[in-house]
Amino acid sequence: MRTPVMLLATLLMPVAHAGDTADYQLRLPGGADYRLHQPESPRISEAERKQARREALGKLPFSAQIEAAAEAGGIEPELLHAVVHAESAYNPRAVSPKGALGLAQLMPSTARMYGVSDALKPADNLRASARHLRDLLDDFGDIELVLSAYNAGAGAVRKYGGVPPYAETRAYVPKVAGRYEALKKRAEVPEQPLPPSPYRLRSDDSALRLVQTPD
């Protein structure tokens, strides 16, 4: 199989022109279709993504426990951070008037569903919350519906066919979704810019030429 450089060399024929630039005429066989491809950006490895997340989220409370729970539950740590931030502001002893407990404000019945007997224990609370979020993602897919179900219950989402018309839920969903997106953006690995191409295409008198630009 010819490399792109070898293939390009067979298609480019020198054309004499005045000046310092080296010009080539692109000659294509009849009916042929060729394209010049821009090199792809270097691929970002999963290890690089994890390291960027640790650096971006590492100063948040309970970062190591949240990362471990999120990985075990199969969700993004940014999502679990956003939920915990909204539910308890990272207070592991938080108890709501309705009886929700701990960092992710699990109701006792939800905690028992995931095998947690003491929802005030941070590691157990986070583990159950991550699994609950994973199940909601599998059920609803859409992040707004997932957050609605986390706040108001899956039954309410199914009943109304979307975000329930509760003031608390309508305020909760954009708050948590916004925090989730902001944390993901913070943890992004910056793309490495490609070097500028040393070639440019020039069309003169219906002839297509490839011109090497000076360094």
Accessible surface in RSA format (square Angstrom, percent):
REM  Atomic radii and reference values for relative SASA: ProtOr
REM  Chains: A
REM  Algorithm: Lee & Richards
REM  Probe-radius: 1.40
REM  Slices: 20
REM RES _ NUM      All-atoms   Total-Side   Main-Chain    Non-polar    All polar
REM                ABS   REL    ABS   REL    ABS   REL    ABS   REL    ABS   REL
RES MET A   1   240.25 124.4 153.88 101.8  86.37 205.7 130.67 111.1 109.58 145.2
RES ARG A   2   140.21  58.9 123.68  63.0  16.53  39.4  34.23  46.8 105.98  64.2
RES THR A   3    69.06  49.1  65.99  66.9   3.06   7.3  65.97  88.6   3.08   4.7
RES PRO A   4   112.07  81.7 103.49  94.3   8.58  31.2 108.55  89.6   3.52  21.9
RES VAL A   5   118.65  78.1 116.54 105.5   2.11   5.1 117.70 102.3   0.94   2.6
RES MET A   6   108.58  56.2 104.50  69.2   4.08   9.7  86.66  73.7  21.92  29.0
RES LEU A   7    57.33  31.9  57.33  41.0   0.00   0.0  57.33  40.3   0.00   0.0
RES LEU A   8    43.68  24.3  42.42  30.3   1.27   3.2  43.49  30.5   0.20   0.5
RES ALA A   9    67.83  62.4  45.87  70.8  21.96  50.0  53.83  75.8  14.01  37.1
RES THR A  10    74.52  53.0  45.81  46.4  28.71  68.4  53.20  71.5  21.32  32.2
RES LEU A  11    15.08   8.4  14.93  10.7   0.15   0.4  15.08  10.6   0.00   0.0
RES LEU A  12    23.07  12.8  14.83  10.6   8.25  20.7  14.83  10.4   8.25  22.2
RES MET A  13    78.70  40.8  78.70  52.1   0.00   0.0  59.22  50.3  19.48  25.8
RES PRO A  14   103.18  75.2  84.30  76.8  18.88  68.6  84.51  69.8  18.67 116.0
RES VAL A  15    43.24  28.5  31.50  28.5  11.73  28.3  35.56  30.9   7.68  20.8
RES ALA A  16   104.16  95.8  69.44 107.2  34.73  79.0  79.81 112.4  24.35  64.5
RES HIS A  17    88.46  48.3  56.28  39.1  32.17  82.3  44.33  45.7  44.13  51.3
RES ALA A  18   108.84 100.1  69.12 106.7  39.73  90.4  79.63 112.1  29.22  77.4
RES GLY A  19    64.40  79.4   0.00   N/A  64.40  79.4  33.72  92.5  30.68  68.7
RES ASP A  20   156.22 109.4 117.37 116.8  38.85  91.9  39.82  93.7 116.40 116.1
RES THR A  21    47.16  33.5  33.63  34.1  13.53  32.2  28.05  37.7  19.11  28.9
RES ALA A  22    47.65  43.8  36.41  56.2  11.24  25.6  45.21  63.7   2.43   6.4
RES ASP A  23     9.30   6.5   2.28   2.3   7.02  16.6   0.04   0.1   9.26   9.2
RES TYR A  24    66.23  30.9  66.23  37.7   0.00   0.0  28.29  21.3  37.94  46.8
RES GLN A  25    55.46  31.0  55.46  40.5   0.00   0.0   3.40   7.2  52.06  39.5
RES LEU A  26    32.92  18.3  16.83  12.0  16.09  40.5  16.83  11.8  16.09  43.3
RES ARG A  27   134.39  56.4 123.78  63.1  10.61  25.3  50.48  69.0  83.90  50.9
RES LEU A  28    76.57  42.6  46.72  33.4  29.85  75.0  47.86  33.6  28.71  77.3
RES PRO A  29    79.34  57.8  63.47  57.9  15.87  57.7  76.23  62.9   3.11  19.3
RES GLY A  30    85.30 105.2   0.00   N/A  85.30 105.2  44.97 123.4  40.33  90.3
RES GLY A  31    89.41 110.3   0.00   N/A  89.41 110.3  44.95 123.4  44.46  99.6
RES ALA A  32    36.74  33.8  10.44  16.1  26.30  59.8  20.03  28.2  16.71  44.3
RES ASP A  33   126.74  88.8  96.38  95.9  30.36  71.8  34.90  82.1  91.85  91.6
RES TYR A  34    84.70  39.5  61.46  35.0  23.24  60.5  36.94  27.8  47.77  58.9
RES ARG A  35   180.04  75.6 153.66  78.3  26.37  62.8  58.05  79.3 121.98  73.9
RES LEU A  36    90.32  50.3  60.04  43.0  30.27  76.1  61.49  43.2  28.83  77.6
RES HIS A  37   137.14  75.0 106.22  73.8  30.93  79.1  69.18  71.3  67.97  79.1
RES GLN A  38   109.42  61.2  86.71  63.4  22.72  54.1  48.51 103.3  60.91  46.2
RES PRO A  39    91.19  66.5  76.79  70.0  14.40  52.3  88.68  73.2   2.51  15.6
RES GLU A  40   136.87  78.6 112.39  85.0  24.48  58.3  56.22 108.7  80.65  65.8
RES SER A  41    49.42  41.8  36.26  48.4  13.16  30.3  12.92  27.5  36.50  51.1
RES PRO A  42    80.42  58.6  63.61  58.0  16.81  61.1  74.88  61.8   5.54  34.4
RES ARG A  43   208.61  87.6 178.01  90.7  30.59  72.8  75.61 103.3 132.99  80.6
RES ILE A  44    33.65  19.1  15.52  11.6  18.12  43.7  15.70  11.3  17.94  48.7
RES SER A  45    55.00  46.5  44.31  59.1  10.69  24.6  50.20 106.9   4.80   6.7
RES GLU A  46   102.38  58.8  93.72  70.9   8.67  20.6  54.49 105.4  47.89  39.1
RES ALA A  47    73.56  67.6  60.40  93.2  13.16  29.9  66.18  93.2   7.38  19.6
RES GLU A  48    89.17  51.2  82.90  62.7   6.27  14.9  34.27  66.3  54.90  44.8
RES ARG A  49   109.54  46.0 108.78  55.5   0.76   1.8  27.43  37.5  82.11  49.8
RES LYS A  50    72.81  35.5  71.66  44.0   1.15   2.7  36.14  32.5  36.67  39.1
RES GLN A  51    87.84  49.1  87.84  64.2   0.00   0.0  37.65  80.1  50.19  38.1
RES ALA A  52    19.83  18.2  14.03  21.6   5.81  13.2  17.33  24.4   2.51   6.6
RES ARG A  53    58.82  24.7  58.64  29.9   0.18   0.4  12.75  17.4  46.06  27.9
RES ARG A  54   114.40  48.0 103.65  52.8  10.75  25.6  45.92  62.8  68.49  41.5
RES GLU A  55   124.80  71.6  94.56  71.5  30.24  72.0  43.53  84.2  81.27  66.4
RES ALA A  56    20.52  18.9   4.28   6.6  16.24  36.9  13.14  18.5   7.38  19.5
RES LEU A  57     8.12   4.5   8.12   5.8   0.00   0.0   8.12   5.7   0.00   0.0
RES GLY A  58    40.01  49.3   0.00   N/A  40.01  49.3  20.38  55.9  19.64  44.0
RES LYS A  59   204.09  99.6 170.29 104.5  33.79  80.5 120.05 108.1  84.04  89.5
RES LEU A  60    29.89  16.6  24.77  17.7   5.12  12.9  24.88  17.5   5.01  13.5
RES PRO A  61    61.86  45.1  50.21  45.8  11.65  42.4  61.73  51.0   0.13   0.8
RES PHE A  62    51.24  25.6  37.00  22.9  14.24  37.1  40.90  24.8  10.34  29.6
RES SER A  63    25.53  21.6  21.47  28.6   4.07   9.4   5.94  12.6  19.59  27.5
RES ALA A  64    71.85  66.1  61.37  94.7  10.49  23.9  66.45  93.6   5.41  14.3
RES GLN A  65    77.13  43.1  69.88  51.1   7.25  17.3  28.25  60.1  48.89  37.1
RES ILE A  66     0.00   0.0   0.00   0.0   0.00   0.0   0.00   0.0   0.00   0.0
RES GLU A  67    45.83  26.3  44.56  33.7   1.26   3.0  22.67  43.8  23.16  18.9
RES ALA A  68    61.99  57.0  50.78  78.4  11.21  25.5  57.42  80.9   4.57  12.1
RES ALA A  69     9.74   9.0   3.60   5.6   6.14  14.0   8.45  11.9   1.29   3.4
RES ALA A  70     0.09   0.1   0.09   0.1   0.00   0.0   0.09   0.1   0.00   0.0
RES GLU A  71   111.10  63.8  89.82  68.0  21.28  50.7  44.53  86.1  66.57  54.4
RES ALA A  72    86.85  79.9  43.61  67.3  43.24  98.4  55.67  78.4  31.18  82.6
RES GLY A  73     8.08  10.0   0.00   N/A   8.08  10.0   3.62   9.9   4.46  10.0
RES GLY A  74    43.09  53.1   0.00   N/A  43.09  53.1  33.94  93.1   9.16  20.5
RES ILE A  75    15.92   9.1   0.11   0.1  15.81  38.1   7.53   5.4   8.39  22.8
RES GLU A  76    58.56  33.6  55.81  42.2   2.75   6.5  26.00  50.3  32.55  26.6
RES PRO A  77    12.12   8.8  12.12  11.0   0.00   0.0  12.12  10.0   0.00   0.0
RES GLU A  78     2.82   1.6   2.82   2.1   0.00   0.0   0.00   0.0   2.82   2.3
RES LEU A  79     2.62   1.5   2.62   1.9   0.00   0.0   2.62   1.8   0.00   0.0
RES LEU A  80     0.00   0.0   0.00   0.0   0.00   0.0   0.00   0.0   0.00   0.0
RES HIS A  81     1.33   0.7   1.33   0.9   0.00   0.0   0.00   0.0   1.33   1.5
RES ALA A  82     0.20   0.2   0.00   0.0   0.20   0.5   0.00   0.0   0.20   0.5
RES VAL A  83     0.00   0.0   0.00   0.0   0.00   0.0   0.00   0.0   0.00   0.0
RES VAL A  84     0.00   0.0   0.00   0.0   0.00   0.0   0.00   0.0   0.00   0.0
RES HIS A  85    67.40  36.8  62.08  43.2   5.32  13.6  34.95  36.0  32.45  37.8
RES ALA A  86    23.33  21.4   1.34   2.1  21.99  50.0   1.35   1.9  21.98  58.2
RES GLU A  87    43.80  25.1  22.05  16.7  21.74  51.8   2.13   4.1  41.67  34.0
RES SER A  88    13.15  11.1   0.00   0.0  13.15  30.3   7.37  15.7   5.78   8.1
RES ALA A  89    76.15  70.0  56.55  87.3  19.60  44.6  57.12  80.4  19.03  50.4
RES TYR A  90    23.19  10.8  14.15   8.1   9.04  23.5  14.24  10.7   8.96  11.0
RES ASN A  91    68.75  47.4  65.14  63.0   3.61   8.7  19.26  46.4  49.48  47.8
RES PRO A  92    34.31  25.0  33.97  31.0   0.34   1.2  34.21  28.2   0.11   0.7
RES ARG A  93   157.62  66.2 145.66  74.3  11.96  28.5  61.28  83.8  96.34  58.4
RES ALA A  94    19.44  17.9  14.10  21.8   5.34  12.1  19.44  27.4   0.00   0.0
RES VAL A  95    89.08  58.6  57.41  52.0  31.67  76.3  57.93  50.3  31.15  84.5
RES SER A  96    29.99  25.3  20.20  27.0   9.79  22.5  24.34  51.8   5.65   7.9
RES PRO A  97   147.96 107.8 101.83  92.8  46.13 167.7 115.21  95.1  32.75 203.5
RES LYS A  98   161.34  78.7 136.90  84.0  24.43  58.2 105.68  95.1  55.65  59.3
RES GLY A  99    24.35  30.0   0.00   N/A  24.35  30.0  23.24  63.8   1.11   2.5
RES ALA A 100    11.02  10.1  11.02  17.0   0.00   0.0  11.02  15.5   0.00   0.0
RES LEU A 101    38.39  21.4  38.39  27.5   0.00   0.0  38.39  27.0   0.00   0.0
RES GLY A 102     0.36   0.4   0.00   N/A   0.36   0.4   0.36   1.0   0.00   0.0
RES LEU A 103     0.54   0.3   0.10   0.1   0.44   1.1   0.10   0.1   0.44   1.2
RES ALA A 104     0.00   0.0   0.00   0.0   0.00   0.0   0.00   0.0   0.00   0.0
RES GLN A 105    20.39  11.4  10.52   7.7   9.87  23.5   3.80   8.1  16.59  12.6
RES LEU A 106     3.45   1.9   2.44   1.7   1.00   2.5   3.45   2.4   0.00   0.0
RES MET A 107    80.03  41.4  78.87  52.2   1.16   2.8  72.50  61.6   7.53  10.0
RES PRO A 108    50.22  36.6  47.59  43.4   2.63   9.6  50.03  41.3   0.18   1.1
RES SER A 109    65.11  55.0  58.48  78.1   6.63  15.3  37.84  80.6  27.27  38.2
RES THR A 110    22.42  15.9  22.39  22.7   0.03   0.1   2.22   3.0  20.21  30.5
RES ALA A 111     2.53   2.3   2.53   3.9   0.00   0.0   2.53   3.6   0.00   0.0
RES ARG A 112   159.53  67.0 141.14  71.9  18.39  43.8  65.27  89.2  94.26  57.1
RES MET A 113   132.32  68.5  96.28  63.7  36.04  85.8  88.63  75.4  43.69  57.9
RES TYR A 114    14.89   7.0  11.09   6.3   3.81   9.9   9.70   7.3   5.20   6.4
RES GLY A 115    64.53  79.6   0.00   N/A  64.53  79.6  37.23 102.2  27.31  61.2
RES VAL A 116     4.25   2.8   0.00   0.0   4.25  10.2   1.98   1.7   2.27   6.1
RES SER A 117   120.75 102.0  78.78 105.1  41.97  96.7  53.54 114.0  67.21  94.2
RES ASP A 118    57.27  40.1  53.78  53.5   3.48   8.2  20.16  47.4  37.11  37.0
RES ALA A 119     4.25   3.9   1.08   1.7   3.17   7.2   1.08   1.5   3.17   8.4
RES LEU A 120    37.31  20.8  34.45  24.6   2.86   7.2  34.94  24.5   2.37   6.4
RES LYS A 121   114.96  56.1 113.38  69.6   1.58   3.8  59.87  53.9  55.09  58.7
RES PRO A 122    41.93  30.6  41.21  37.6   0.72   2.6  41.93  34.6   0.00   0.0
RES ALA A 123    63.50  58.4  55.85  86.2   7.65  17.4  58.42  82.3   5.09  13.5
RES ASP A 124    40.36  28.3  40.36  40.2   0.00   0.0   0.77   1.8  39.59  39.5
RES ASN A 125     0.38   0.3   0.38   0.4   0.00   0.0   0.38   0.9   0.00   0.0
RES LEU A 126     0.20   0.1   0.20   0.1   0.00   0.0   0.20   0.1   0.00   0.0
RES ARG A 127    83.59  35.1  83.20  42.4   0.39   0.9  44.80  61.2  38.79  23.5
RES ALA A 128     0.00   0.0   0.00   0.0   0.00   0.0   0.00   0.0   0.00   0.0
RES SER A 129     0.00   0.0   0.00   0.0   0.00   0.0   0.00   0.0   0.00   0.0
RES ALA A 130     0.12   0.1   0.12   0.2   0.00   0.0   0.12   0.2   0.00   0.0
RES ARG A 131   104.06  43.7 103.00  52.5   1.06   2.5  26.53  36.3  77.53  47.0
RES HIS A 132    31.87  17.4  31.87  22.2   0.00   0.0  21.51  22.2  10.35  12.0
RES LEU A 133     0.00   0.0   0.00   0.0   0.00   0.0   0.00   0.0   0.00   0.0
RES ARG A 134    80.64  33.9  80.64  41.1   0.00   0.0  29.17  39.9  51.47  31.2
RES ASP A 135    61.70  43.2  60.60  60.3   1.11   2.6  17.49  41.2  44.22  44.1
RES LEU A 136     6.20   3.5   6.20   4.4   0.00   0.0   6.20   4.4   0.00   0.0
RES LEU A 137    34.56  19.2  28.60  20.5   5.95  15.0  28.60  20.1   5.95  16.0
RES ASP A 138    99.16  69.5  63.52  63.2  35.64  84.3  30.46  71.7  68.70  68.5
RES ASP A 139    88.96  62.3  53.94  53.7  35.02  82.8   8.14  19.2  80.81  80.6
RES PHE A 140    38.01  19.0  16.24  10.1  21.77  56.7  20.96  12.7  17.05  48.8
RES GLY A 141    51.21  63.2   0.00   N/A  51.21  63.2  32.23  88.4  18.98  42.5
RES ASP A 142    72.33  50.7  61.30  61.0  11.03  26.1  27.16  63.9  45.17  45.1
RES ILE A 143    44.61  25.4  41.42  30.9   3.19   7.7  41.42  29.8   3.19   8.7
RES GLU A 144    87.50  50.2  87.50  66.2   0.00   0.0  11.61  22.5  75.90  62.0
RES LEU A 145    45.92  25.6  45.92  32.9   0.00   0.0  45.92  32.2   0.00   0.0
RES VAL A 146     0.00   0.0   0.00   0.0   0.00   0.0   0.00   0.0   0.00   0.0
RES LEU A 147     0.00   0.0   0.00   0.0   0.00   0.0   0.00   0.0   0.00   0.0
RES SER A 148     0.00   0.0   0.00   0.0   0.00   0.0   0.00   0.0   0.00   0.0
RES ALA A 149     3.33   3.1   0.00   0.0   3.33   7.6   0.00   0.0   3.33   8.8
RES TYR A 150    25.56  11.9   5.60   3.2  19.96  51.9   5.63   4.2  19.93  24.6
RES ASN A 151    38.99  26.9  10.44  10.1  28.54  68.7   2.49   6.0  36.50  35.3
RES ALA A 152    32.68  30.0   1.46   2.3  31.22  71.0  11.07  15.6  21.61  57.2
RES GLY A 153    29.75  36.7   0.00   N/A  29.75  36.7  28.12  77.2   1.63   3.6
RES ALA A 154    26.90  24.7  20.12  31.0   6.78  15.4  20.12  28.3   6.78  18.0
RES GLY A 155    48.22  59.5   0.00   N/A  48.22  59.5  36.80 101.0  11.42  25.6
RES ALA A 156    15.25  14.0   7.23  11.2   8.02  18.2  10.58  14.9   4.67  12.4
RES VAL A 157     3.70   2.4   3.39   3.1   0.31   0.7   3.39   2.9   0.31   0.8
RES ARG A 158   144.15  60.5 118.49  60.4  25.66  61.1  63.21  86.4  80.93  49.1
RES LYS A 159   156.22  76.2 117.92  72.4  38.31  91.2  82.81  74.5  73.42  78.2
RES TYR A 160    95.48  44.6  63.09  35.9  32.39  84.3  47.44  35.6  48.05  59.2
RES GLY A 161    71.99  88.8   0.00   N/A  71.99  88.8  36.61 100.5  35.38  79.2
RES GLY A 162    15.57  19.2   0.00   N/A  15.57  19.2  15.00  41.2   0.57   1.3
RES VAL A 163    35.92  23.6  24.91  22.6  11.01  26.5  24.91  21.6  11.01  29.9
RES PRO A 164     0.00   0.0   0.00   0.0   0.00   0.0   0.00   0.0   0.00   0.0
RES PRO A 165    76.52  55.8  50.46  46.0  26.06  94.7  52.01  42.9  24.51 152.3
RES TYR A 166    84.14  39.3  80.13  45.6   4.01  10.4  63.92  48.0  20.22  24.9
RES ALA A 167    89.66  82.4  69.26 106.9  20.39  46.4  76.95 108.4  12.71  33.7
RES GLU A 168   104.97  60.3  92.00  69.6  12.97  30.9  52.68 101.9  52.30  42.7
RES THR A 169     1.27   0.9   1.27   1.3   0.00   0.0   0.00   0.0   1.27   1.9
RES ARG A 170   127.98  53.7 116.98  59.6  11.00  26.2  44.40  60.7  83.58  50.7
RES ALA A 171    66.67  61.3  53.18  82.1  13.49  30.7  61.29  86.3   5.38  14.3
RES TYR A 172    21.64  10.1  17.40   9.9   4.24  11.0  21.56  16.2   0.08   0.1
RES VAL A 173     6.82   4.5   6.82   6.2   0.00   0.0   6.82   5.9   0.00   0.0
RES PRO A 174    81.75  59.6  67.90  61.9  13.85  50.3  74.06  61.1   7.69  47.8
RES LYS A 175   118.37  57.7 102.15  62.7  16.23  38.6  69.82  62.8  48.55  51.7
RES VAL A 176     0.27   0.2   0.00   0.0   0.27   0.6   0.27   0.2   0.00   0.0
RES ALA A 177    17.47  16.1  17.27  26.6   0.20   0.5  17.47  24.6   0.00   0.0
RES GLY A 178    40.11  49.5   0.00   N/A  40.11  49.5  33.80  92.7   6.31  14.1
RES ARG A 179    58.84  24.7  52.30  26.7   6.54  15.6  18.17  24.8  40.67  24.6
RES TYR A 180    18.66   8.7  18.66  10.6   0.00   0.0   4.79   3.6  13.87  17.1
RES GLU A 181    90.17  51.8  87.08  65.9   3.09   7.4  45.95  88.9  44.22  36.1
RES ALA A 182    57.57  52.9  44.35  68.4  13.22  30.1  52.14  73.4   5.42  14.4
RES LEU A 183     0.44   0.2   0.44   0.3   0.01   0.0   0.44   0.3   0.00   0.0
RES LYS A 184    61.11  29.8  57.59  35.3   3.52   8.4  23.25  20.9  37.85  40.3
RES LYS A 185   150.09  73.2 140.12  86.0   9.97  23.7  94.94  85.5  55.15  58.7
RES ARG A 186   123.90  52.0  96.08  49.0  27.81  66.2  44.59  60.9  79.31  48.1
RES ALA A 187     7.75   7.1   1.80   2.8   5.95  13.5   2.58   3.6   5.17  13.7
RES GLU A 188   113.69  65.3  94.48  71.5  19.21  45.7  37.16  71.9  76.53  62.5
RES VAL A 189    34.02  22.4  23.51  21.3  10.51  25.3  23.51  20.4  10.51  28.5
RES PRO A 190   101.10  73.7  88.41  80.6  12.69  46.1  99.26  81.9   1.84  11.5
RES GLU A 191   116.60  66.9  96.23  72.8  20.37  48.5  57.28 110.8  59.32  48.4
RES GLN A 192   110.37  61.7 106.31  77.7   4.06   9.7  37.22  79.2  73.15  55.5
RES PRO A 193   118.87  86.6  91.59  83.5  27.28  99.2 102.74  84.8  16.13 100.2
RES LEU A 194    58.18  32.4  34.94  25.0  23.24  58.4  35.06  24.6  23.12  62.2
RES PRO A 195   103.61  75.5  91.21  83.1  12.40  45.1  98.19  81.1   5.42  33.7
RES PRO A 196   124.73  90.9 102.25  93.2  22.48  81.7 113.21  93.5  11.52  71.6
RES SER A 197    59.20  50.0  35.74  47.7  23.46  54.0  27.88  59.4  31.32  43.9
RES PRO A 198    64.45  47.0  59.64  54.4   4.81  17.5  64.45  53.2   0.00   0.0
RES TYR A 199    90.25  42.1  76.75  43.7  13.51  35.1  38.21  28.7  52.05  64.2
RES ARG A 200   103.23  43.3  95.89  48.9   7.34  17.5  53.19  72.7  50.04  30.3
RES LEU A 201    93.73  52.2  62.79  44.9  30.94  77.8  62.96  44.2  30.77  82.8
RES ARG A 202    72.18  30.3  67.60  34.5   4.58  10.9  25.96  35.5  46.22  28.0
RES SER A 203    81.11  68.5  52.44  70.0  28.67  66.0  31.31  66.7  49.80  69.8
RES ASP A 204    56.91  39.9  51.42  51.2   5.49  13.0  26.23  61.7  30.67  30.6
RES ASP A 205   146.43 102.6 108.43 107.9  38.00  89.9  41.53  97.7 104.91 104.6
RES SER A 206   121.79 102.9  74.53  99.5  47.26 108.9  46.82  99.7  74.97 105.0
RES ALA A 207    29.87  27.5  23.85  36.8   6.02  13.7  29.87  42.1   0.00   0.0
RES LEU A 208    74.01  41.2  68.69  49.1   5.33  13.4  68.80  48.3   5.22  14.0
RES ARG A 209    12.61   5.3  12.61   6.4   0.00   0.0   4.92   6.7   7.69   4.7
RES LEU A 210     4.54   2.5   4.51   3.2   0.04   0.1   4.51   3.2   0.04   0.1
RES VAL A 211     0.00   0.0   0.00   0.0   0.00   0.0   0.00   0.0   0.00   0.0
RES GLN A 212    74.94  41.9  71.28  52.1   3.65   8.7   8.92  19.0  66.02  50.1
RES THR A 213    37.32  26.5  33.12  33.6   4.20  10.0  24.43  32.8  12.89  19.5
RES PRO A 214   110.95  80.9  82.39  75.1  28.56 103.8  95.21  78.6  15.73  97.8
RES ASP A 215   186.96 131.0 113.39 112.9  73.57 174.0  73.60 173.2 113.36 113.1
END  Absolute sums over single chains surface
CHAIN  1 A    13378.0      10279.1       3098.9       7616.9       5761.2
END  Absolute sums over all chains
TOTAL         13378.0      10279.1       3098.9       7616.9       5761.2
